[in-house]
Amino acid sequence: MSLKPKVALSQDFLLQLAKLPSAIQSKVMKWAIQFQSDPTSPGINYENINAARDSNLKSVRLDRDWRGIVFKPSSGDVYVLLYVDHHDDAYRWAEKRRLAINPVTGAMQMVFVESVADAAPVTPAEVASNPLFAELSDRDLLSLGVPEAALAAVRALTSDSGLDAMQAQLPVEAYEGLFLVAAGDSVSQVLAARETRVDRLVDTADFATALATPESQSRFVIVDDDESMRAIMNAPLAQWRVFLHPTQRKLAAGDRSGPVRVLGGAGTGKTVLAMHRAKWLAENRTPPGQKVLFTTFTRNLAGDIEQNLKTLCGASTLAKLEVRNLDSWVHGFMRSQKLEHRIVYDRKQDAALQAWRAAMAVRDPKLELPDDFYEQELEQVILAQGITTLGEYRTARRVGRSGVLSRSKRDAVWPVFEEYRGQLTSRKLKEVDDAYREVAALLQSAQAKAGNYSAVVVDETQDLGQQALKLLRALMPPGPNDLFFVGDGHQRIYSRHRAAMSKCGIDIRGRSRKLYLNYRTTDEIRRQAVALLEGCEVDDLDDGHDESKRYKSLSRGPAPVLVQVQGLEAAAAQAIGFIKALRAEAADGQAPTICVIASSEKTREGMAKQLLAAGLAGVTITAQSNHGDARDTVHFATMHRAKGLEFDAVVVVAPESYFGDAEQTANQRKLMYVALTRAKRAAMLIKVG
């Protein structure tokens, strides 16, 4: 009995399907499901494409006007749905493309076949320059993912801008590898980070084996049955569910000997990777009775992740996943242990405020320290480092705190913190970091047992402080596949103090990776956002430094609109004009999703009032509701609340004080960075004086 042929869908096919009228979509889906059942059926009339560069690309009639482009092998049993369009447009698409296998990486690649002159115009000034990749051999280029047919075009490149112009014609791993080498990495460094092997013989006619590579699976997906086909084609724009960058796919699957940390700038797919990793762990390394804990910093993000996992995973996988933000998990654990203390999230609330005032009443006036010194010392030194005794405080490091504090002054300051904790205890309250520290101590002493977890996956790691990381280490003892972290120091907007993983019992040596490609934000918006952080020191979550020069965006668009105004009324007028212009320009007739992101709740409400008065419908994003998909409505959010969301366009409203000295305004600049990178296509940044 012969095996059923393999049928795969290309990413181009799904992207094109999403653009078709709904009536045509239905017709294509019906045909594709029949095709998946038996691509060798006599009823399928494969037609040759006379001008095609690849004789294996065939045209299939869907109706009088529409054609599908299919890879039908001369030998072998792999069939690929590549494209769908009007008759003439489909043929033109096929004439310039060829499906090939990279002879070094073994990846299946859709090659854009065009002359070097057309693909990457070279000016006379550039001809005099040295070629960008003159030092690389053909094998080096092929190992980075460059198709054989593109070698000459790549060798003709003399500038980064030329490489960017060629980006759409290169496989994603080739473009990434080339810009990393141009930025200073060696080919071996790139391959090591990707975990790519280039020492095996490759059969360039074996498409079945090629389809199994992570590089191929970043743009082709095998469909085994009608149900899988329907699920994918019913949501053709949900690319993240199906296609992962090769590095993401390798990190999502397979065993790891210990904790993993993945860094990546905004829009690089860190959360998507974390979800796929959690799915793989649940399906492959989680026995009955255990679960994978997926945790993050805020309740909003945990809710979004839980909803997305429901679209990614089947019922049996979901049953092995628990999604909770860390504060919620700690609160639930304390209740399960009959611990009656409530956690203080806002020191300005009544009971906590009374405790703080009582503590401040015992301070020594002779010290002449400002009131805000005590609160900052509490947050950044006492709570952050888990200091509980005067002896510990005497020797504590105060990195980032201004001024040297002598031993005698520390002795005089300590009673304030001791009194505050005593006042909280009498009211059955605990600071968040103290709750983390005490729960971790309970787990480490085996006085209490957490849920039966097989692994913990952590999103937005940069917002977790030292006590949170120590708690996660206590929650999940060291072992294979234990902890998986994703984060970005550029986006630290909650935790003001850095926490080094290695100092929290989390050893990531040899298991640290980085994502470079931004899939969300245009390069113009990304560059403007990164410019806001110039002069701000960014860490790598483990006592090292991160940089942003190697990050790239895959899409292009208009530069962000930068304006400076006086007063909120003028800011609202600018925002209204920007929003109306965006809606008028909507090419597909579908209104773009838009969010006005403000620096404070007061500014958010002021902007909302002005825009609603101008006749624009609006909705506010809160801890309880996102409304992220509403298109005919303007969303309003604070910079903190917008974290983790994305929109077609954003209007960011920030006070003039946010643009001061980079070192002094680092936290505010990171907030603006986060806000601006919520945008996919267009952005406006308003500085309000």
C-alpha positions in Angstrom: 0.0 0.0 0.0 1.5 3.3 -1.1 1.7 6.2 1.3 -0.5 9.2 0.8 1.5 12.2 -0.8 2.4 15.0 1.5 0.6 18.3 1.0 1.9 21.6 2.3 0.8 25.2 2.3 3.2 28.1 1.8 3.0 31.3 3.8 2.6 33.2 0.6 -0.5 31.1 -0.2 -2.1 32.0 3.1 -1.2 35.7 3.0 -2.7 35.9 -0.5 -5.8 34.0 0.6 -6.5 36.6 3.3 -6.6 39.3 0.6 -9.3 37.6 -1.5 -13.0 38.5 -1.5 -14.9 36.2 0.9 -16.8 34.4 -1.9 -13.5 33.5 -3.6 -12.0 32.5 -0.2 -14.8 30.0 0.3 -14.2 28.6 -3.2 -10.4 28.3 -2.7 -10.9 26.6 0.7 -13.3 24.0 -0.8 -10.9 23.2 -3.6 -7.9 23.1 -1.2 -9.6 20.6 1.1 -10.3 18.3 -1.9 -6.7 18.8 -3.1 -5.4 17.8 0.3 -7.4 14.6 0.3 -5.7 13.4 -3.0 -3.4 15.7 -5.0 -3.0 12.9 -7.6 -6.7 12.7 -8.4 -7.4 12.5 -12.2 -9.9 15.3 -11.7 -7.1 17.8 -11.0 -6.0 19.3 -14.3 -2.4 20.5 -13.8 -1.4 22.9 -16.6 2.1 23.9 -17.6 3.2 27.5 -17.3 5.1 28.3 -20.4 7.3 31.1 -19.1 8.0 29.5 -15.7 11.6 29.1 -14.6 10.6 26.0 -12.6 8.9 23.3 -14.7 7.5 21.8 -11.4 5.2 24.8 -10.9 1.8 24.1 -12.4 -1.4 26.1 -12.7 -4.7 24.6 -11.4 -8.1 26.1 -12.5 -10.3 27.1 -9.6 -12.9 28.7 -11.9 -13.0 30.7 -15.1 -11.0 33.6 -13.5 -9.0 32.2 -10.6 -5.9 30.0 -10.6 -3.9 28.2 -8.0 -0.1 27.8 -8.4 1.0 24.3 -7.2 4.4 22.7 -6.9 3.9 19.2 -8.5 7.1 17.2 -8.5 8.4 15.3 -11.4 9.4 12.7 -8.9 8.6 12.2 -5.2 5.4 12.8 -3.2 5.4 16.4 -2.0 2.8 18.8 -3.3 2.8 22.4 -2.2 0.0 25.0 -2.6 2.1 28.1 -3.3 -0.2 31.0 -4.5 -3.7 31.9 -5.7 -4.8 34.9 -7.8 -6.5 36.0 -10.9 -5.4 34.1 -14.0 -2.8 36.5 -15.4 -1.5 37.7 -12.0 -1.0 34.1 -10.8 1.0 33.3 -14.0 3.1 36.4 -13.6 3.9 35.4 -10.0 4.9 31.9 -11.0 7.1 33.0 -13.9 9.6 34.6 -11.5 9.8 31.9 -8.9 11.4 28.6 -8.4 11.1 26.1 -5.5 14.6 24.8 -4.6 16.5 23.2 -1.8 19.6 24.9 -0.4 22.5 22.5 -1.0 24.2 23.4 2.4 21.3 23.9 4.9 18.9 21.5 3.2 16.1 24.1 3.5 13.3 24.4 1.0 13.2 27.9 -0.4 11.0 29.8 -2.8 13.6 31.6 -4.9 12.7 34.9 -6.6 14.3 34.7 -10.1 15.2 38.1 -11.5 18.3 39.8 -12.8 20.8 41.3 -10.5 20.2 44.8 -12.0 16.5 44.6 -11.3 16.9 43.1 -7.8 19.4 45.4 -6.4 20.3 48.5 -8.5 23.9 49.6 -8.0 25.0 53.3 -8.5 28.3 54.3 -9.9 29.4 55.5 -6.5 28.7 52.1 -5.0 30.6 50.2 -7.7 33.8 51.9 -6.4 33.0 50.6 -2.9 34.1 47.2 -1.6 31.4 44.5 -1.9 29.7 44.0 1.5 30.4 40.2 1.6 33.7 40.0 -0.3 35.3 37.9 2.5 32.6 35.2 2.4 32.8 32.1 0.3 29.9 30.8 -1.6 29.5 28.0 1.0 29.5 30.7 3.7 26.6 32.5 2.0 24.7 29.3 1.3 25.1 28.2 5.0 23.6 31.5 6.0 20.5 30.6 3.9 21.2 32.5 0.7 19.7 30.5 -2.3 22.1 29.5 -5.0 20.2 31.6 -7.5 20.8 34.7 -5.4 24.5 34.3 -4.8 25.5 36.7 -7.6 23.0 39.4 -6.4 24.3 39.1 -2.9 27.9 39.4 -4.0 27.0 42.6 -5.8 25.8 44.3 -2.6 27.9 47.2 -1.4 25.8 48.7 1.4 23.3 48.0 4.1 20.7 49.9 2.2 21.2 47.6 -0.8 20.7 44.6 1.5 17.5 46.1 2.9 16.2 46.7 -0.6 16.8 43.0 -1.4 15.2 41.8 1.8 11.8 40.8 0.2 13.6 38.5 -2.3 15.5 36.6 0.3 14.5 33.8 2.7 14.1 35.3 6.2 17.1 33.3 7.6 19.3 34.6 4.7 18.4 38.2 5.3 19.0 37.9 9.0 22.3 36.1 8.6 23.6 38.7 6.1 22.7 41.7 8.3 24.3 40.1 11.3 27.5 39.5 9.4 27.4 43.0 8.1 27.0 44.2 11.7 30.2 42.4 12.7 29.2 38.8 13.6 31.1 35.9 12.0 29.4 33.2 10.0 30.3 30.6 12.7 28.7 32.8 15.4 25.5 33.1 13.5 25.3 29.3 12.8 26.1 28.5 16.5 23.4 30.8 17.7 20.9 29.2 15.3 22.1 25.7 16.2 22.4 25.1 12.4 24.3 22.1 11.1 26.0 22.5 7.8 28.1 19.3 7.8 25.6 16.9 6.3 25.1 15.8 2.7 22.0 17.3 1.2 19.9 15.7 -1.6 18.6 18.7 -3.5 15.8 16.6 -5.0 14.5 15.3 -1.7 11.7 17.7 -0.9 10.1 15.5 1.8 13.3 15.6 3.9 13.7 19.4 3.2 10.2 20.1 4.5 11.3 18.7 7.9 13.9 21.5 8.5 13.1 24.3 10.9 14.0 26.8 8.1 11.5 25.2 5.7 8.8 25.1 8.4 9.2 28.9 8.9 7.4 29.3 5.5 5.7 25.9 4.7 3.4 23.8 6.8 2.4 20.2 6.2 -1.4 19.5 6.5 -2.3 15.9 7.2 -6.1 16.0 7.2 -9.1 18.1 6.4 -9.5 19.3 10.0 -5.9 20.8 10.0 -6.5 22.4 6.6 -9.7 24.0 7.7 -8.2 25.3 11.0 -5.3 27.0 9.1 -7.3 28.4 6.2 -10.1 29.7 8.4 -7.6 32.1 10.0 -5.0 32.8 7.3 -3.6 35.9 9.0 -2.9 34.1 12.3 0.6 33.4 11.0 2.1 33.1 14.5 0.1 29.9 15.1 1.7 28.1 12.2 5.0 29.7 11.1 8.0 30.4 13.4 11.3 31.9 12.5 13.9 29.0 12.4 15.5 30.1 15.6 12.1 30.3 17.3 11.2 26.9 16.2 14.4 25.3 17.4 14.0 27.1 20.8 10.4 26.1 21.1 11.0 22.4 20.7 13.5 19.9 22.1 15.2 19.3 25.5 17.3 21.9 27.3 19.7 20.9 30.1 18.6 23.8 32.3 17.3 27.4 32.3 17.0 29.2 29.0 17.0 33.0 28.5 15.9 34.5 25.2 16.3 38.3 24.6 14.6 40.2 21.8 13.5 43.8 21.1 9.9 44.8 20.8 8.0 42.9 18.1 10.6 40.0 17.7 8.1 37.4 18.7 9.2 36.6 22.3 5.7 35.9 23.6 4.9 33.8 20.6 8.0 31.8 21.2 7.1 31.4 24.9 3.6 30.1 24.0 5.0 27.6 21.5 7.5 26.4 24.1 4.8 26.0 26.7 2.8 24.0 24.2 5.7 21.7 23.3 6.5 21.1 27.0 2.9 20.4 27.8 2.6 17.9 24.9 6.0 16.2 25.2 7.4 16.6 28.7 4.4 16.9 31.1 3.1 13.6 32.5 -0.4 13.2 33.8 -1.0 15.1 37.0 1.5 17.8 36.2 1.2 21.2 34.4 3.4 23.8 32.7 3.1 27.1 34.5 3.1 30.1 32.2 3.6 33.3 34.1 4.1 37.0 33.4 4.1 40.3 35.3 0.6 41.8 34.7 -2.9 40.4 34.8 -3.7 42.0 31.4 -0.8 40.1 29.6 -1.7 36.8 31.4 -5.3 37.2 30.1 -4.1 37.8 26.5 -1.7 34.9 26.6 -4.4 32.6 27.9 -6.8 33.5 25.1 -4.1 33.1 22.5 -3.1 29.6 23.9 -6.7 28.6 23.5 -6.4 29.2 19.7 -3.0 27.5 19.6 -3.7 24.4 21.7 -6.2 21.6 21.7 -8.2 20.7 24.8 -5.8 18.0 26.1 -2.9 20.4 25.9 -4.7 23.3 27.5 -5.5 21.0 30.4 -1.8 20.8 31.1 -1.2 24.5 31.0 -1.8 27.0 33.9 -1.5 30.7 33.0 -1.3 33.2 35.8 0.5 36.5 36.5 3.0 36.1 39.3 1.2 38.3 41.8 -2.0 36.2 41.3 -0.1 33.0 41.8 1.5 34.2 45.0 -1.9 35.4 46.3 -3.4 32.0 45.6 -0.5 30.2 47.2 -0.7 32.3 50.4 -4.5 31.6 50.7 -3.9 27.8 50.1 -1.4 27.9 53.1 -3.9 29.8 55.3 -1.7 32.9 55.3 -4.0 35.8 56.1 -1.7 38.6 55.0 -2.9 40.7 52.1 -0.3 42.1 49.6 0.3 45.8 49.3 0.2 46.9 45.6 -0.2 50.6 46.3 1.5 52.2 49.3 -0.8 55.2 49.0 -3.9 53.1 49.9 -5.4 53.7 53.4 -4.0 50.9 55.6 -0.5 50.9 53.9 -0.4 54.7 53.9 -1.1 54.8 57.7 1.7 52.2 58.2 4.1 54.3 56.2 3.2 57.5 58.0 3.8 55.8 61.3 7.2 54.6 60.1 8.2 58.0 58.9 7.3 59.4 62.4 10.3 57.6 63.8 12.9 58.9 61.4 15.9 60.9 62.8 15.5 64.6 61.8 19.2 65.1 62.3 19.9 63.2 59.2 18.2 65.8 57.0 17.3 63.3 54.4 14.3 64.1 52.1 11.1 62.1 52.5 11.4 60.5 49.1 14.8 59.1 50.1 13.2 56.6 52.5 10.6 55.3 50.0 13.2 54.9 47.3 15.6 53.2 49.7 12.9 50.8 50.7 12.0 49.9 47.1 15.4 49.8 45.5 17.5 48.4 48.4 15.6 46.9 51.3 12.8 45.1 49.4 14.7 44.5 46.2 17.5 42.7 48.0 15.3 41.0 50.6 17.1 42.7 53.5 15.5 41.8 56.8 18.1 42.7 59.5 20.3 45.7 60.3 23.4 43.6 59.8 22.3 42.8 56.2 21.6 46.5 55.6 25.0 47.6 56.8 26.7 45.6 54.1 24.1 45.9 51.3 25.1 47.3 47.9 23.3 50.5 46.9 24.0 50.5 43.1 22.1 53.2 41.4 21.4 55.1 44.6 22.9 58.6 44.8 25.4 59.4 47.6 27.3 57.2 50.0 25.5 56.2 53.2 27.9 55.6 56.1 27.4 52.8 58.6 26.2 55.2 61.2 23.7 56.7 58.9 22.4 53.3 57.9 22.0 52.5 61.6 20.0 55.7 62.0 17.8 55.0 58.9 17.1 51.3 59.6 14.4 51.9 62.3 12.1 53.5 59.7 12.0 50.3 57.7 11.8 48.1 60.7 8.8 50.1 62.0 7.1 50.0 58.6 7.2 46.2 58.4 5.9 46.0 62.0 3.1 48.4 61.2 2.2 46.3 58.1 2.3 43.1 60.1 -0.1 44.5 62.7 -2.5 45.2 59.8 -1.9 41.8 58.2 -0.3 43.3 55.2 2.9 42.5 53.2 4.9 44.3 50.6 5.0 42.3 47.3 8.7 41.6 47.4 8.4 40.5 51.0 5.6 38.1 50.0 7.8 36.7 47.2 10.7 36.2 49.6 8.7 34.5 52.3 6.9 32.2 49.9 10.3 31.2 48.4 11.5 30.5 51.8 8.5 28.2 52.5 9.1 26.3 49.3 12.9 25.9 49.9 12.3 24.6 53.4 9.7 22.1 52.2 7.2 23.5 54.7 4.8 24.0 51.8 4.5 22.5 48.3 3.6 24.4 45.2 1.5 23.0 42.3 3.0 19.9 40.6 4.8 21.7 37.7 6.9 20.1 35.0 8.3 23.4 33.9 7.8 27.2 34.2 7.7 29.6 31.2 8.1 33.3 32.0 7.2 36.2 29.7 8.3 39.9 30.3 11.2 38.7 32.5 12.7 42.2 32.6 9.8 43.4 34.9 10.6 40.8 37.6 12.9 41.8 40.4 15.3 39.7 42.4 12.8 38.3 44.8 10.5 37.3 42.0 13.3 35.4 40.2 14.3 33.7 43.5 10.7 32.6 44.0 10.6 31.1 40.5 13.9 29.2 41.2 12.3 27.9 44.5 9.1 27.0 42.6 10.9 25.0 40.0 14.0 23.1 41.2 17.0 22.8 38.9 16.7 20.2 36.1 16.2 19.7 32.4 13.6 22.0 30.8 13.0 23.7 34.2 12.8 27.4 33.4 12.3 29.3 30.1 12.6 33.1 30.2 11.9 35.7 27.5 12.4 39.4 28.0 13.9 42.7 26.9 15.8 45.2 29.0 14.6 48.0 26.7 11.1 47.5 27.9 11.7 47.5 31.7 8.8 49.7 32.9 7.7 48.1 36.1 10.8 47.0 38.0 13.2 49.9 38.5 16.0 47.7 39.7 17.9 45.2 37.7 18.0 41.6 38.8 20.8 39.3 37.7 19.6 35.8 37.1 22.9 34.3 38.1 22.6 35.9 41.5 19.1 34.4 41.9 20.3 30.7 41.5 19.4 30.7 37.7 22.4 29.6 35.6 21.8 30.4 31.9 25.4 29.8 30.7 25.4 28.2 27.3 21.6 28.6 27.1 21.2 32.2 26.2 19.8 33.2 22.8 18.6 36.3 21.0 15.9 37.2 18.5 16.7 40.0 16.1 13.9 40.3 13.5 11.0 42.6 14.3 7.8 41.3 12.7 5.4 43.9 14.1 6.9 47.4 13.7 8.1 49.1 10.5 11.8 49.9 10.5 11.1 53.6 10.5 9.1 53.3 13.7 11.6 50.9 15.3 14.5 53.4 14.6 12.6 56.3 16.1 11.8 54.2 19.2 15.4 53.1 19.6 16.5 56.7 19.2 14.6 57.6 22.3 16.8 55.2 24.3 20.1 56.8 23.1 22.2 57.3 26.2 20.2 54.9 28.3 22.0 51.9 29.6 20.2 48.6 28.8 21.0 45.4 30.5 20.7 41.7 29.4 18.9 40.6 32.6 22.0 38.9 33.9 24.5 41.6 34.8 25.6 42.2 31.2 24.7 44.8 28.6 22.3 44.6 25.6 22.5 46.6 22.4 20.0 47.4 19.7 22.2 47.8 16.5 21.5 44.3 15.4 17.7 44.5 15.5 15.9 44.9 12.2 12.3 45.2 11.1 11.0 43.2 8.1 8.5 45.9 7.0 8.8 49.5 5.8 6.5 52.4 6.1 6.2 56.1 6.7 8.4 57.8 9.3 6.6 58.6 12.6 5.1 62.0 12.8 6.8 64.1 15.5 5.1 67.2 16.8 5.5 69.6 19.7 2.5 71.4 21.1 1.4 73.5 24.1 -1.5 72.0 26.0 -3.7 69.0 25.7 -6.2 70.7 23.4 -3.5 71.2 20.8 -2.4 67.6 21.3 -5.9 66.3 20.7 -6.2 68.4 17.5 -3.1 66.8 16.2 -4.3 63.3 17.1 -7.7 63.9 15.5 -6.2 65.0 12.2 -3.8 62.0 12.2 -6.6 59.5 12.9 -8.9 60.9 10.3 -6.1 60.9 7.7 -5.3 57.3 8.5 -8.9 56.2 8.1 -9.3 58.1 4.8 -6.2 56.4 3.4 -7.3 52.8 4.4 -6.7 51.1 1.0 -8.8 48.0 1.8 -11.7 50.0 3.2 -11.1 48.4 6.6 -10.5 51.0 9.4 -7.1 50.5 11.0 -6.9 49.7 14.7 -5.7 52.9 16.6 -4.6 53.6 20.1 -3.9 56.9 21.8 -1.3 56.1 24.5 -0.8 58.6 27.3 1.8 59.0 30.0 -0.9 59.1 32.8 -4.5 58.3 33.5 -5.2 62.0 33.7 -3.8 62.7 30.3 -5.5 59.6 28.9 -8.9 60.8 30.1 -8.2 64.4 28.9 -7.4 63.1 25.4 -10.4 60.8 25.4 -12.7 63.7 26.4 -11.4 65.8 23.5 -11.6 63.1 20.9 -15.1 61.9 21.9 -16.3 65.6 21.8 -15.0 65.6 18.2 -17.3 62.7 17.3 -14.8 59.8 17.4 -16.0 56.7 19.2 -13.6 55.5 21.9 -13.0 52.8 24.5 -10.6 52.8 27.4 -8.2 49.9 28.0 -8.2 48.9 31.6 -6.9 46.0 33.7 -10.2 44.2 33.1 -10.6 44.9 29.3 -8.5 45.3 26.2 -10.9 45.6 23.3 -7.8 45.2 21.1 -9.6 44.1 17.9 -12.3 46.9 17.7 -11.6 48.8 14.4 -14.1 51.6 14.3 -13.2 52.7 17.8 -10.2 54.7 19.1 -8.6 52.9 22.0 -7.2 54.9 25.0 -4.5 53.5 27.2 -1.7 54.5 29.6 1.8 53.6 28.6 1.9 50.9 31.2 -1.5 49.4 30.2 -0.5 49.3 26.5 2.3 46.9 27.2 1.9 43.6 25.2 -0.7 45.0 22.9 -0.4 46.0 19.2 -2.3 48.2 16.8 -2.1 49.4 13.2 -1.3 52.9 14.4 -0.6 54.7 17.7 -0.6 58.3 18.9 1.8 58.6 21.9 1.3 61.7 24.1 4.1 62.5 26.5 5.0 65.6 28.6 8.1 67.6 27.7 9.8 66.4 30.9 10.0 62.8 29.4 12.6 64.1 26.8 15.1 65.4 29.3 18.6 64.1 30.1 18.7 60.5 29.0 20.2 59.2 32.3 17.7 61.1 34.4 14.7 60.1 32.2 15.6 56.5 31.4 12.4 55.1 32.9 10.2 57.6 31.0 12.1 57.0 27.8 11.6 53.2 28.1 7.8 53.9 28.5 7.8 55.9 25.3 9.8 53.1 23.6 7.2 50.6 24.7 4.3 52.8 23.6 5.7 53.6 20.2 6.5 50.0 19.4 2.9 49.0 19.8 2.4 50.4 16.3 2.6 48.1 13.2 2.3 50.7 10.4 2.0 54.3 11.5 2.8 56.4 14.6 2.6 59.9 15.9 4.7 61.1 18.9 3.4 64.3 20.5 5.5 66.2 23.0 3.3 68.4 25.2 4.7 71.5 26.8 
